[in-house]
């Protein structure tokens, strides 16, 4: 009896440090956020319980809906442009036989650079007086847009910078997956006279389907958590043209001193991420490879 009890408790003893870390780092803040969302705490005075008033306010908040709409546009951009470009880049680099490591490091370098530093550099590049606009004007473009000053261009300009930083990471994932594909199928298709484009679309890319689905899922989740480049480059402006849920949550918590309301925004953000994960879980149960 004692031996059986020890055998049952021993695995839990080994995993207890990890469970303790999860409890302290994930579970405790999550419970605290849920409790705080039910109060009107301003960060200083004693919190008052107000029930679901913060969530009712959230459903009527036009800035939140604007931020949500911007997040959805951000999601569409990142699920298409960086993913497609990094896949194309990985295919091209996989065919290079000399100095391939140099290309990998070069394209991956933005991923490891400081976000704040690169965001400030790109802010200077977008500056209408000494950035890229004077160069464009010298090339014959008379009125180049105010990249981060025009509400019609600001979100896409910041997304382009974040995509520039992001595609190096995706390229590494695709390169790893390309090295695991079955080359015998590709060689057989070449012997049968298949064209290069047909080989990629019918043989290579279908083998990358699990990696593509994983990248799409991660990109969708990370798109809702996007914050750093928007906050440093535009602060959510002009107006609320680049406002995202994460930047709006930050402003409400630390600038407007409403952490209770910000907690309700955080729970809404977690809900969207949970819906994405659940959707991919359902697809996997139905036979999708990921």
N, C-alpha and C positions, 0 to 999 in steps of 0.2 A: 504493500500500500504506500509506504513512504517512498519507495523507488518510483512508482508510477506518478506520484505527486511531483517529485523532483523533475521527472522527464517532462511533465506538462508545464511546469513553471520556468524551466531553464530557457526555452526560446523567448519567453516574455522578458526574462532578465537581460538577454542580449539586446533586444530591441527597445528596452526601456529608455536608454539615453536618447534615441531618435524620437520616441514618443514624447518624451519630456520637452525636447526642443520644439516639436510641432505644437505641443500644448501651449508653450510660452510664446512662441513667435507667431503662430497662426490662429489657434483657437481663442486665446485670451483677447487679442486685439479685435477679433471678429465679434466676440460677444460684447466687448466694450463698445464697439461701433453701433451694434444693434440697440444697446441700452441708451447710448447717447442720442441716437436718432429719435428717441421718444421724448426728448427734453428740449428746452429752449436755452440751453447753456451757452453763455457767451465767452467761456474760457476763463472767467474770473469769479463771477458770483456763484452762489449755490444754484445748481440746476433744478429746474422745475419740470415735473412730469406733465407733458401736454398731449400724450397719446399719439395719434396718427396725424396731427396737424401739419408736421413737416412734410409728410408724404402728400397730403392734400394741397399744400402750397406748391410742392414740386410739380404736381399734375397741372397746375395753372401757371407755371413759370415760363414765359416766352423765351427767356434766355436759355433755359435748360433745353427746350425744344430746338433752339438754334444750334446749341452745342451738339445735341444729338444728331441733327442733320449734318453738321460738319464732320462729325465722327463717322457717319455712314459714307460720306463722300471720301473721307480719308481711307476708310476700309476698302472701298471699291478701287481706289487708286493703288493701294498697296497689294491688293490681291491680284492685280493685273500687271502693272508696269514693272515694278522691281522683280516680280516672280518671272515674268517672261524674259526680261533682259538678263537676269542672272542665269536662267536656263540656257539662253543663247550663248552667253559668255562662257558657261561651264563646258558646253559642247565644243566651242572653238578652242578653249584652252586645253581640253582633253586630247585634241589632235596635235598639239604642239609637242615636239620631241626634245627641243633644246630650250633651256632657260624657262621651263614651265614653272618651276618654283618661284622664280622672280616675278612672273605674272601673277601667281597666286598671292604672294606677299603684297604686291603693289595694289591689287584690287581689294584685298582684305584690310589694308592699312587704315582706311577711314573708320572701320568698325572699332578699332582699339584706340583711336584718338579721343581726346577729351571732348565731350559733347558741347560743353560751354564754350571752349576755345573755337571749335569748328563753327558753331552757331554764330559767334561774334565775327569770325572771318567772313562768313557768307553774308552777314548783315552789311559789312563793309562792301562786299562785292555788289550787293543789291542797291547800294547807296546811289541816288540819282545824280549826285554831283561829282563824285570821284570813283564810282564803281564801274560796273559794266556798261552803263548807259552812255557815257561819253565815247566809249569804244564803238558801240553800236551806231551812234550818230556819225562817227568818222567813217563808218562803212556805208553810209547813205540811208540809214533809218532815222528819219527826222524826229519822230515822237515815240521813243520806246516807252513801254509802260512803267509805272511806279510799282515795281515788283511786289514789295511788301507794304506799300502805302495805298494801293488801289484795292478796294474790297473785292473786285472781280478777279484779281490775280493773286492776292496775298496767300490764300490757303494753298493753292497749287504751287506757289513759289516755295513755301516752307516744306510742303510735301516732297518736292523735288530734292531738297537738301537732305531730308530724312531718308529718302530713297537712295540717294548717293551713298549715304553711310550704311544702309541696310543691305544693299545687294551683294556686297562682298561676303557677308555671312551666308546668304542663300546660295551663292556660287559654290562655297565650300561644301554645303550639304548636297548640292546637285553633283559636284565632282565626285564625292564619295559614292553616291548612288550609281553614277556612270561607270565607275570602276567595278561595280558588282553586277553589271548586266551580263547577259549571256552573249559573248562575242561570236559563238558558233552560229547563232541565228543570223547575225549580221553578215557573216562570211557566206552563209548559204544563200542569203538574198542577193549578195553581190555576184555570186556565181550564176544565179538565175537571171541576172541582168537588171535587177531592180535599181531605180534611180536613187541617188543619195537622199533626196527629200522624202521619197517613199519609205526608205529604210528608217529614217528618223521618226516619221509620223506613225508608221505601222509596227515597228519593232522596238525601237529604243525608248521612245516616250511612253508607250504602254507599260514597259517594265519600270518606269519611274513613277507610276501612279501612286504607290504608297508614300513615296517621298513628297510628291506634289500635294497630296491630301494633307500630310502632316504640316507642310509649310503653309498651306492655306489656313489650316486651323490655328496655327501659332500666329500667323499674320493677322487674322481676324481678332484674336484675343489681344494681341499687342496694339492693334489699331485703337481699341477702346482705351488702352492705358497710355496712349501717346501724350507727352507732356513737355519734355525738355526743350526741343527745338522751337515749339510754338511759344513757350513762355519766354525764352531768351530773345527770340527774334522779333516777336510782335506783341507779346503779352496778351494775346487774344484779340487784338485789334487788327485793322482799324474798325471802330465800332465793336461788333462781335463777329466780324467776318472770319476770324480764325479761332474763335472760341471753341475749345473742346471740353468734354465733360470733366477731364482731369484738371484742366486749368481753371474751369469754373469752380470746381470743388475746392481747389487750393485758395482761390480768392475769397470764397465764402468763409473758409475756415480761418485764414490768417490775416486777411485784409479787412473783411467786413465783420470779423469776430463773431461768427455764427457756426461754431463747430457742430452744433446739433443739427442744423440744416445741412451742413456739408456731409455729415454722416449719412443722412438719407440719400444724398447724391451718390455717396460711395456704395451704398447698398444697391442702388439702381445700376451702377456700373458693374457690380459683382453679378447682378441678375442677368445682364446682357452677356457677360462672359460665360456664365453658367448655361445659358440657353445655347450658346455656340457649342460648348463642350457636350451638352446633352444631344444636340442635333447630330454631331459627328459620332457619338456613341450609338445612336439609333441606326445611322447609316452603316456602321461597322457590324452591328448585329444582323443587318439585312444582307451582308455579304460584300460590302465595299472593302477593298483592301486599303489599309492605312496603318 
